[in-house]
């Protein structure tokens, strides 16, 4: 998310905000975002070092660092996906060198990084900040987490003396005892003011955000990034205090419960149909409207305890998404019995998605705007009873009733790039169901590398 340019106009905050300009501009004739090379030339001439970032990026993807050297040539580096020894994805710079790649023109930089930017058509250029390194903490950048509790205002979470100590020590090593203390206080206060100003000027609906600050070589705090949907676990790992996650999760959940108007035990009325499971259990198919019932079910189905597991924080982003977009973005069908949700499937309303190409899997392509069937979850103890099958077939019937002719289905993969197109073991049943509806492979999931299909919805019989 990019707000800095608007904040630069603020008399109090302007001095903390790096200049930000658009790299791409939307062309209504071609219906595409096109690169403004002159804007890039102007920013590089002015600052020598700039960062190219997706306007609405995530997970540090697609960031490109560009510098003009003393000979007038251009050096660059970019972030990319890597696999660790456990086969897990992580994102970091393509090279440990700051600027390992070199060209003679900025046009060549733009061409060389085109594939890096394909997943995010809208890009910005941001003034580079000369952030010094510390012998123990790498670059002096800090993410401060702000969240809303039941009372409403954003407040700084988890920033106590234990978490401050390594940063205080690093700043003292770099700038001396007296200056280090002052810089730390300035860093904290400027982040607080930035969060308050964003909440005031850009809407009261931010449930949480991280404010990422960098300290320049002159000791001046500068805003690097504002992220309204942060991975909270990662933020606390950065603090060195993952145990803080449970408390932050609880406070944010309480705020969202109050803001949404739903209570966690509120049941959505109305039944689509009743049916029997393989073991004879009577179950009801419903369209669930309560995000908290869906959230609590997801915790159980994924085997995650919200109060003890750091991983559970990731799903808060899903909770916010459900709360904000329940009516306009998706429909959620659940199979329940005795008031308990046994399984759930999502019908995502038509949107343009992203997939990896079937030929060159490094390319991220836009899909046609269409409905998507996804998010199939079943309680572990209820698997093997035909619940996923009932949910999938009901989803097809719902689309059929609305006259929809086709829908997209993403089958979750193994998250191993060496097994692209192979479903994970838990998703093989879904792929078999997909096979009954004339599936057409259109690509692979960007992160899990699973197969993505378009299925045909049979016409409703008259």
Beta strands, then each sheet from edge to edge (+ up, - down):
strand 1: 20-22
strand 2: 24-27
strand 3: 32-35
strand 4: 49-54
strand 5: 64-68
strand 6: 74-83
strand 7: 89-93
strand 8: 101-103
strand 9: 123-127
strand 10: 133-134
strand 11: 138-139
strand 12: 141-148
strand 13: 154-156
strand 14: 208-215
strand 15: 221-227
strand 16: 273-276
strand 17: 282-287
strand 18: 330-337
strand 19: 340-351
strand 20: 354-356
strand 21: 364-366
strand 22: 370-378
strand 23: 406-410
strand 24: 440-444
strand 25: 451-456
sheet 1: 1+ 9- 4+ 5- 6+ 7-
sheet 2: 1+ 9- 4+ 5- 6+ 8-
sheet 3: 2+ 3-
sheet 4: 10+ 11-
sheet 5: 13+ 12- 14+ 15-
sheet 6: 16+ 17- 18+ 19- 22+ 23+ 25- 24+
sheet 7: 20+ 21-
end
